[in-house]
């Protein structure tokens, strides 16, 4: 469940599976938002393919609703090649010079944090710096992830077993709570009043 300022605004369903040395993360996100004083429902469909080390190979994102758009990024060459299909239907092609270990962390795609957690834990935890790319904003960035130990991330006895990871950027911080199987249980972005919790 995804909530904004304490009010439920949508949900995300996703699958992450690996085969033939690749990992694919696909999702369906539904948000009920207000545009021009009208309630509208927007659906988006992110599809990220990575290699076995969780480095991105390709990414596609489709949005359906009153304003539909699409983007595709191919990370496999010397430059990441992105194609943005805008609301009007016009195409915008761009090249980005990104480091080979960049991670995709797109807007409003919660399960991308779960992939980042997997990379973080595979590299030993502690405190690490990641290069990230936000496709919808065409924006490269850098963030730090740090293990803050066990901390309550909700109510009930199970909350005591959650691990608290803190993401810090130049402009904000993001709190993640992770379960014993490395699954993301809760995300909080205080500056945006955004929270997402895994449905039990």
Residue frames relative to the residue before (quaternion, step in Angstrom):
aa qw qx qy qz dx dy dz
X 1.0000 0.0000 0.0000 0.0000 0.00 0.00 0.00
X 0.1905 -0.7676 0.6053 0.0905 3.55 -1.00 0.88
X 0.0190 -0.8090 0.5873 -0.0147 3.58 -0.84 0.96
X 0.1787 -0.7623 0.6173 0.0770 3.52 -1.22 0.66
X 0.8279 -0.0539 -0.0294 0.5575 3.56 -0.66 1.19
X 0.7263 -0.4589 0.2267 0.4589 3.56 1.03 0.88
X 0.6594 0.4876 -0.3107 0.4806 3.61 1.26 -0.02
X 0.4593 -0.6815 0.4842 0.3003 3.63 -0.78 0.94
X 0.0508 -0.8223 0.5668 -0.0004 3.57 -0.86 0.99
X 0.8341 -0.1120 0.0688 0.5357 3.59 1.16 -0.07
X 0.3099 -0.7331 0.5773 0.1821 3.52 -1.34 -0.21
X 0.1834 -0.7532 0.6206 0.1178 3.52 -1.34 0.36
X 0.0816 -0.7514 0.6536 0.0388 3.54 -1.00 0.93
X 0.0726 0.8230 -0.5570 0.0851 3.60 -0.82 0.91
X 0.1542 -0.7396 0.6425 0.1284 3.52 -1.36 0.32
X 0.0841 -0.7500 0.6538 0.0551 3.54 -1.17 0.71
X 0.1601 0.7925 -0.5760 0.1208 3.59 -0.59 1.07
X 0.2656 -0.7630 0.5737 0.1346 3.53 -1.21 0.60
X 0.1662 0.7540 -0.6271 0.1030 3.53 -1.19 0.71
X 0.8511 0.1022 -0.1007 0.5050 3.55 -1.15 0.73
X 0.7168 -0.4821 0.2531 0.4355 3.57 0.93 0.94
X 0.6713 0.4448 -0.3031 0.5095 3.58 1.24 0.32
X 0.2301 -0.7355 0.6194 0.1494 3.52 -1.27 0.48
X 0.0728 -0.7922 0.6047 0.0389 3.57 -0.92 0.90
X 0.0996 -0.7747 0.6241 0.0227 3.54 -0.91 1.02
X 0.0185 0.8046 -0.5896 0.0682 3.55 -0.56 1.20
X 0.0333 -0.8222 0.5681 -0.0108 3.55 -1.01 0.76
X 0.1738 -0.7186 0.6569 0.1479 3.49 -1.42 0.22
X 0.0586 -0.8155 0.5748 -0.0331 3.55 -0.55 1.22
X 0.0717 -0.7850 0.6150 0.0208 3.55 -0.88 0.96
X 0.0156 -0.7924 0.6090 -0.0318 3.54 -0.80 1.07
X 0.1944 -0.7444 0.6296 0.1081 3.55 -0.99 0.91
X 0.0744 0.8252 -0.5437 0.1335 3.53 -0.26 1.32
X 0.4371 -0.6739 0.5247 0.2819 3.54 -1.33 0.10
X 0.0221 0.7770 -0.6275 0.0457 3.55 -0.88 1.04
X 0.8410 -0.0348 -0.0216 0.5394 3.57 -0.76 1.10
X 0.6792 -0.5229 0.2594 0.4449 3.55 0.97 1.03
X 0.6338 0.4829 -0.3526 0.4906 3.60 1.20 0.45
X 0.4327 -0.6752 0.5322 0.2714 3.57 -1.08 0.76
X 0.0256 0.7971 -0.6014 0.0474 3.58 -0.77 1.03
X 0.3045 -0.7277 0.5871 0.1817 3.52 -1.24 0.58
X 0.0805 -0.7979 0.5974 -0.0028 3.56 -0.81 1.09
X 0.1165 -0.7785 0.6134 0.0634 3.56 -0.96 0.89
X 0.0329 -0.7826 0.6210 0.0267 3.56 -1.06 0.74
X 0.2032 -0.7890 0.5780 0.0462 3.52 -1.15 0.81
X 0.0563 -0.8099 0.5838 0.0075 3.62 -0.09 1.25
X 0.0301 -0.7816 0.6229 -0.0138 3.56 -1.08 0.81
X 0.0016 0.8199 -0.5670 0.0787 3.56 -0.32 1.32
X 0.1108 -0.7759 0.6198 0.0398 3.58 -0.87 1.04
X 0.0581 -0.8053 0.5896 -0.0240 3.57 -0.83 1.07
X 0.4984 -0.6052 0.5023 0.3648 3.56 -1.28 0.22
X 0.7422 -0.4325 0.2691 0.4356 3.58 -1.28 0.03
X 0.6738 0.4594 -0.2897 0.5011 3.60 1.26 -0.35
X 0.4978 -0.6924 0.3781 0.3605 3.56 1.38 0.27
X 0.3913 0.6505 -0.5319 0.3751 3.55 1.03 0.87
X 0.4831 -0.7062 0.4244 0.2961 3.64 -0.78 0.92
X 0.2334 -0.7494 0.6063 0.1280 3.55 -1.15 0.77
X 0.7810 -0.1134 0.1009 0.6058 3.57 0.84 -1.02
X 0.0626 -0.7765 0.6253 0.0456 3.54 -1.26 0.47
X 0.0152 -0.7712 0.6364 -0.0015 3.54 -1.04 0.86
X 0.0316 -0.7829 0.6212 -0.0112 3.55 -1.09 0.78
X 0.0501 -0.7916 0.6089 -0.0085 3.55 -0.83 1.05
X 0.1125 -0.7726 0.6204 0.0745 3.55 -1.03 0.78
X 0.0894 -0.7789 0.6200 0.0309 3.54 -0.97 0.95
X 0.4114 0.6676 -0.5325 0.3185 3.53 -0.94 0.92
X 0.7923 -0.2607 0.1998 0.5141 3.59 -1.15 -0.46
X 0.7758 0.1564 -0.0901 0.6046 3.58 1.15 -0.62
X 0.0992 -0.8307 0.5476 0.0151 3.56 -0.05 1.32
X 0.0752 0.7791 -0.6192 0.0620 3.57 -1.10 0.71
X 0.1712 -0.7816 0.5960 0.0678 3.54 -1.31 0.28
X 0.0050 0.7752 -0.6305 -0.0385 3.54 -1.23 0.49
X 0.0922 -0.7644 0.6364 0.0474 3.53 -1.25 0.59
X 0.0509 -0.7892 0.6119 0.0118 3.57 -1.00 0.84
X 0.1303 -0.7629 0.6298 0.0653 3.57 -0.97 0.94
X 0.1985 -0.8258 0.5241 0.0636 3.58 -0.48 1.25
X 0.5346 0.7166 -0.3595 0.2674 3.60 1.25 -0.22
X 0.6706 0.4885 -0.3145 0.4612 3.63 1.17 -0.21
X 0.7406 -0.3622 0.2973 0.4816 3.54 -1.30 -0.26
X 0.7526 0.1842 -0.1236 0.6200 3.56 1.21 -0.59
X 0.4438 -0.6350 0.5514 0.3097 3.56 -1.17 0.60
X 0.1784 -0.7991 0.5697 0.0718 3.57 -0.70 1.11
X 0.0762 -0.8140 0.5757 -0.0133 3.55 -0.65 1.19
X 0.0861 -0.7623 0.6390 0.0563 3.54 -1.12 0.75
X 0.1242 -0.7898 0.6001 0.0250 3.53 -0.70 1.16
X 0.1403 -0.7519 0.6394 0.0786 3.58 -0.86 1.02
X 0.2919 -0.8218 0.4709 0.1331 3.54 -0.31 1.31
X 0.7356 -0.4083 0.3092 0.4434 3.54 -1.35 0.11
X 0.6970 0.4733 -0.2690 0.4668 3.59 1.04 -0.77
X 0.5708 -0.6109 0.3726 0.4027 3.59 1.28 -0.20
X 0.5295 0.6179 -0.4200 0.4017 3.60 1.24 -0.08
X 0.3514 -0.7447 0.5344 0.1904 3.58 -1.20 0.58
X 0.1207 -0.7716 0.6239 0.0284 3.53 -1.09 0.86
X 0.1110 -0.8067 0.5797 0.0291 3.60 -0.48 1.21
X 0.0254 0.7999 -0.5973 0.0521 3.56 -0.92 0.94
X 0.2434 -0.7369 0.6109 0.1568 3.57 -1.24 0.60
X 0.1110 -0.7918 0.5995 0.0362 3.56 -1.04 0.83
X 0.2976 -0.7161 0.6039 0.1842 3.55 -1.01 0.88
X 0.0754 0.8152 -0.5613 0.1208 3.57 -0.23 1.30
X 0.5332 -0.6085 0.4641 0.3606 3.61 -1.10 0.57
X 0.6041 -0.6081 0.3706 0.3577 3.62 -1.06 0.67
X 0.7089 0.4382 -0.2712 0.4816 3.61 1.14 -0.47
X 0.2939 0.7777 -0.5111 0.2183 3.61 1.21 0.36
X 0.2259 -0.7519 0.6021 0.1451 3.57 -1.21 0.57
X 0.3930 -0.6954 0.5503 0.2430 3.56 -1.12 0.71
X 0.0715 0.7686 -0.6300 0.0853 3.54 -0.85 1.04
X 0.0436 -0.8654 0.4992 -0.0060 3.55 0.28 1.28
X 0.6482 -0.5246 0.3916 0.3889 3.54 -1.27 0.46
X 0.8728 0.0689 -0.0662 0.4786 3.56 -1.06 0.88
X 0.5567 0.5345 -0.4298 0.4687 3.60 1.11 0.68
X 0.2458 -0.8365 0.4743 0.1222 3.54 0.08 1.34
X 0.6855 0.5168 -0.3195 0.4012 3.62 0.87 -0.85
X 0.4929 0.6281 -0.4522 0.3976 3.63 1.18 -0.09
X 0.5871 0.5583 -0.3717 0.4532 3.59 1.15 -0.50
X 0.6222 0.5459 -0.3505 0.4382 3.60 1.05 -0.69
X 0.6358 0.5088 -0.3226 0.4825 3.59 1.07 -0.70
X 0.6388 0.5175 -0.3218 0.4697 3.57 1.03 -0.75
X 0.6198 0.5356 -0.3330 0.4670 3.57 1.04 -0.75
X 0.6429 0.5248 -0.3230 0.4549 3.59 0.96 -0.86
X 0.6511 0.4953 -0.3134 0.4822 3.62 0.97 -0.82
X 0.6447 0.5448 -0.3075 0.4394 3.56 0.96 -0.97
X 0.7144 0.4423 -0.2588 0.4765 3.59 0.82 -0.98
X 0.6278 0.5368 -0.3406 0.4492 3.61 1.05 -0.69
X 0.7108 0.4269 -0.2407 0.5046 3.57 1.18 -0.59
X 0.7080 -0.5293 0.2406 0.4008 3.56 1.22 0.46
X 0.4797 -0.6910 0.4381 0.3170 3.61 1.22 0.06
X 0.4874 0.6819 -0.4713 0.2744 3.56 -1.05 -0.82
X 0.6132 -0.4728 0.4064 0.4850 3.56 -0.59 -1.20
X 0.0412 0.8196 -0.5636 0.0942 3.57 -0.62 1.13
X 0.3056 -0.7204 0.5933 0.1889 3.53 -1.27 0.54
X 0.1105 -0.8003 0.5888 0.0252 3.58 -0.94 0.95
X 0.3228 -0.6654 0.6322 0.2312 3.51 -1.24 0.65
X 0.0355 -0.8089 0.5867 -0.0135 3.58 -0.79 1.00
X 0.1966 -0.7464 0.6240 0.1221 3.51 -1.34 0.42
X 0.1968 -0.7706 0.6007 0.0810 3.56 -0.88 1.05
X 0.2987 -0.8198 0.4492 0.1924 3.62 0.06 1.23
X 0.6703 0.5129 -0.3286 0.4238 3.62 0.83 -0.88
X 0.7285 0.3779 -0.2327 0.5218 3.58 1.14 -0.52
X 0.3248 -0.7537 0.4934 0.2883 3.60 1.34 -0.15
X 0.4915 0.6964 -0.3620 0.3773 3.52 1.10 0.81
X 0.2234 -0.7293 0.6285 0.1523 3.61 -0.77 1.00
X 0.0175 0.7997 -0.5989 0.0388 3.56 -1.10 0.66
X 0.2935 -0.7151 0.6004 0.2048 3.55 -1.37 0.06
X 0.0205 0.7932 -0.6085 0.0134 3.57 -1.02 0.79
X 0.3241 -0.7145 0.5871 0.1994 3.52 -1.34 0.35
X 0.1144 -0.7684 0.6258 0.0703 3.57 -1.02 0.84
X 0.0326 -0.8140 0.5783 -0.0442 3.55 -0.85 1.02
X 0.4014 -0.7008 0.5438 0.2284 3.54 -1.04 0.87
X 0.1658 -0.8176 0.5489 0.0519 3.56 -0.58 1.20
X 0.5867 -0.5911 0.3690 0.4127 3.60 1.27 0.16
X 0.6911 -0.4491 0.3476 0.4471 3.55 -1.30 -0.18
X 0.1268 0.7725 -0.6115 0.1151 3.52 -1.02 0.89
X 0.5803 -0.5872 0.4348 0.3596 3.54 -1.15 0.59
X 0.0696 -0.8083 0.5844 0.0133 3.54 -0.84 1.02
X 0.7885 0.0732 -0.0521 0.6084 3.53 1.24 0.34
X 0.6144 -0.5385 0.4122 0.4033 3.55 -1.20 -0.43
X 0.6837 0.4876 -0.3547 0.4110 3.54 -1.24 0.39
X 0.6877 -0.5090 0.3345 0.3951 3.54 -1.30 0.34
X 0.6252 0.5695 -0.3498 0.4030 3.60 1.04 -0.72
X 0.5714 0.6226 -0.3839 0.3722 3.59 1.11 -0.59
X 0.6199 0.5707 -0.3491 0.4102 3.59 1.07 -0.67
X 0.6837 0.4859 -0.2819 0.4658 3.59 1.21 -0.45
X 0.5162 0.6510 -0.4181 0.3672 3.60 1.25 0.08
X 0.3349 -0.7161 0.5819 0.1910 3.53 -1.15 0.74
X 0.2817 -0.7716 0.5541 0.1353 3.56 -0.89 0.98
X 0.0453 -0.7745 0.6310 -0.0040 3.56 -0.78 1.12
X 0.1960 -0.7919 0.5729 0.0792 3.55 -0.95 0.91
X 0.1531 -0.7596 0.6280 0.0723 3.57 -0.88 1.06
X 0.0654 -0.7941 0.6042 0.0077 3.54 -0.90 0.98
X 0.0511 -0.7652 0.6414 0.0230 3.56 -1.03 0.90
X 0.7224 -0.4122 0.3120 0.4593 3.57 -1.28 -0.10
X 0.8029 0.3313 -0.1386 0.4757 3.58 1.03 -0.72
X 0.8250 0.0785 -0.0177 0.5594 3.62 1.11 -0.38
X 0.2297 -0.7212 0.6088 0.2377 3.53 -1.36 -0.16
X 0.2094 -0.7692 0.5997 0.0699 3.52 -1.21 0.72
X 0.2303 -0.7738 0.5793 0.1125 3.57 -0.86 1.01
X 0.0843 -0.7790 0.6210 0.0184 3.55 -0.95 0.99
X 0.1130 -0.7638 0.6297 0.0854 3.57 -1.09 0.73
X 0.1460 -0.8277 0.5417 -0.0139 3.53 -0.68 1.21
X 0.3997 -0.7332 0.5071 0.2133 3.56 -0.98 0.89
X 0.7376 -0.4477 0.2892 0.4145 3.54 -1.33 0.10
X 0.6974 0.4292 -0.2648 0.5093 3.60 1.20 -0.47
X 0.5619 -0.6303 0.3460 0.4091 3.58 1.30 0.48
X 0.4623 0.6793 -0.4547 0.3436 3.59 1.21 0.34
X 0.4700 -0.6657 0.5078 0.2794 3.54 -1.06 0.79
X 0.1801 -0.8149 0.5465 0.0697 3.57 -0.69 1.11
X 0.8117 -0.0421 0.0690 0.5785 3.58 1.03 -0.74
X 0.1208 -0.7562 0.6410 0.0523 3.53 -1.20 0.78
X 0.0070 -0.7837 0.6211 0.0038 3.56 -1.04 0.78
X 0.0604 -0.7582 0.6490 0.0150 3.56 -0.93 1.03
X 0.2667 -0.8330 0.4562 0.1641 3.60 0.19 1.26
X 0.6662 0.5221 -0.3271 0.4203 3.61 0.89 -0.84
X 0.7243 0.3877 -0.2321 0.5208 3.59 1.17 -0.57
X 0.3651 -0.7400 0.4741 0.3071 3.59 1.34 -0.10
X 0.4484 0.6879 -0.4349 0.3696 3.55 1.16 0.71
X 0.0391 0.7730 -0.6321 0.0366 3.55 -1.04 0.88
X 0.0304 -0.7662 0.6412 0.0298 3.52 -1.22 0.62
X 0.0673 -0.8015 0.5942 -0.0055 3.56 -0.92 0.96
X 0.4822 -0.6546 0.4997 0.2988 3.54 -1.07 0.80
X 0.4192 -0.7036 0.5172 0.2485 3.54 -0.94 0.92
X 0.3806 -0.7357 0.5197 0.2090 3.55 -0.90 0.96
